[in-house]
């Protein structure tokens, strides 16, 4: 895969907005109801999308842009659950077969949602699953492959979030975005850099798996330790090589937080705003609450809300993992 070096064109992001109309909704931007935060924190509530995640934007745009002949044998993706739901949702809408390669630790709530949407799931160990992201191949898979991260059409769809943030909060000072593979952050950053380049844009990572922070420190992608946790939607063993040039160019840094900080942010979202977020969606809020994103108007992208009830309940009762 050739590295991505240039931002996603603004005109392509604007075109994606038209392609996904009627599928993805325009999600609200609301204040986080806290009195003692270091900044004015706003929440971009992508957990309210029809599939409970921002992934519907990129998935629908990718399939809308695919050549008709390429879709004849269906579609497939590699995903821990949210992109899988996006691809399955878009495939069902067009009457296409959908197969998903998922890691063996994917949450049951996400696997059940894929099945409800008509997708077939093949699970594999995490290391083998991560290889699919690099090789774009898996035994027995055929049809049109939608990469969850390093796909131009996917990033174009993700970039529509940036358009909405700037329209709803033109004087935003910083945006904090969960960093999984870089497709969300680079899509949003492409739109924001084109329209309001002075805005700070930060990745948010959890210390149990923070490859982007390690890459920034070393100046190149590094292999890092990966520990499974309830924050299952972000984190990997390394930054994807093809995403590194673009992510390192567009993002102002990585804000790494501890797992207990994410749990506390998740509780805060439920208690103060009645917002249910998954671990990845709560991570930007945890990062913004540290003050490291600045003291002005800070938008946190709550990327999704697909968390198992059995995982959420103990966290709400005070558990950290």
C-alpha positions, 0 to 999 in steps of 0.5 A: 500500500502506497503511503498517504502523504497529502490531506484528503481534498476538501472537495472530496469531503464535501462530495462525501457529505452528499453521498452519505446523506440519508444514511449518516445523520448530522450529530449534535455538538453539546457542552459537557456539563461540568463546572470544574473542567480546564476548558470549555469541553464540547462533545461531538456525539457520533454514538448517536449514529444509526449504528452507534458509531462514526464508522457509518460515514466512511463505510457508506462513502466507500461503498457508494464510490466503489465500481459496480462490478467490484461489488458483484461478489459482495463486500468484506472488512476487518473490524473489531465491530464498529466498521463491521457494522457500518459496512454491514449496514451499507451492504444491506441497504444495497442488497449486498453480502457482507463478511467481517474478519474480527479479532477474537476479543471483539465485544459481544454487543458489536458481534450481535449487531453485525449479525442483526445487520446480516453480516457473517463474522469470522473471528481470528486472534488479534495478531492475525487480525492486525495483519489483515489491516496490513496485507488486505487479505484473508483466506477465503475472503472475496469481494470488495474490501473496505479497509477500516482506516487507510482508504481514501473514501473512508477518510473522506466520509470521516472528514464530514465530521470536521465540516460539521464541527466548524459549522457548529463551533467556528471558534473551536480551539482544539479537537481531540480524536480517538486514535485507532488507525488514523482514518478518523483523525486524518479525515477530520484533520484534512477538513479542519486544516483546509478551513481553519488551520490554526485549530489544534488537533490531537490524537487521544490514546490509552496507555495500554496501547499507544502506538502513535505516541511512540511513533511521534517520540521516535520519529517513525512507527514502532512496535509497542506492547498491547494490553487488552482492555475495555477500550477495544475500539482503539489501540494497536501494536503499531501505527500503520506504515501507510498512515504514518506520513499523513498522521504525523503531518496533520496531528499536533500530538498524542494525549495518552491517558490511563485506563482509570482516567477513561473509566472516570470519563465514561462515568462522567459522560453518563452521570452528567450528560446521560451519554453512553460511550464506549471506551474509545469514545470516552478517551478524548474526554479523559484527555481533555479533562487533563488540560493538555488540549488547552484551556479554550473551546475543546471538541471531543469526538465521542466516536461510538457507544457500542459497549457491552452492558456487562462491561459498562455496569461495573465501570458505572459502579466504580471499577476502573476496568 
